[in-house]
Amino acid sequence: MIKVGEPRALGRPAAEARLRFGTELHELSGGPRRRLLMVDDEPAFELSFYCGTCPLPFRRLETAQQKLSLESM
């Protein structure tokens, strides 16, 4: 059996988090959105649309200016 309980949040509150996932419009005409990994509210990596058959690739963006480590987080 699976135990069911109340939902709980993991990690830091959103206002304190340095990393988050977000989206932005790819085109002004309202085309498909880009999925992004944001570092300090700046786009750092673009995520592919995951279909379930391929690995989830990340593409580093030019705006990614920092390196992060677990120790610094």
N, C-alpha and C positions, 0 to 999 in steps of 0.2 A: 504494500500500500504506500501511497505517497501522502506525506503529511502536508496539509494546507494551512497556511497562516496568513496573517496580515502582510501586505507588501511593505518592504523596507528599502530605503535608499542606501546606496553604497557610495563611498568616496566623499569628496568635499561638496559643500553647497555650490551651486552653479556660479554664484558671484565670485567665488574664490578659485575656481578651477582654471588652470592654464591651458588645458587641452579640452576640446569639445568637438563634436561633429556638427556640421551645418550644411546648408545648401545655399546656392545663389543662382540667379537666372543665368543661363548660358547665352541667351540672346535677349535683346530688348523686346522682341516680338512675343515674348512669353514662351519661348521654346523650352526644351527639356532642361531641368535643373542639373547643375553640377553638385555632386556630393563631395564634401570637403572635410578634412581634418584641420581644425584651426588651432594655432598656437598663439596665445595672448590676443585673440580676436583677429588674427591675420591668417589668410589661407596658407597652409604649408604643404598639404598633400591633397591630390585629387584621387578619389576612390572610384573604381569602376562600378558599374551596376552588376551586382552579383546575381548569377542565374542558378547557382547550385551545382554546376558541373565543372566549373573552373575555379582556380584559386582567386582570392580577392587581391588584385594588384593595386599598389599605391604608386602614384607618380608624383615625385617631388616637384613643387612649383618654385619659380624664381623668387617668390616672396618669402620662402623659407630661409631665414637668416640666422637661425639659432640651432644649436644642438642641445638636446635635453638628455639627462640621465636620471635614473631612478634616485640616485643619491641627491641630486639637486632639487628634485621635486619634493 
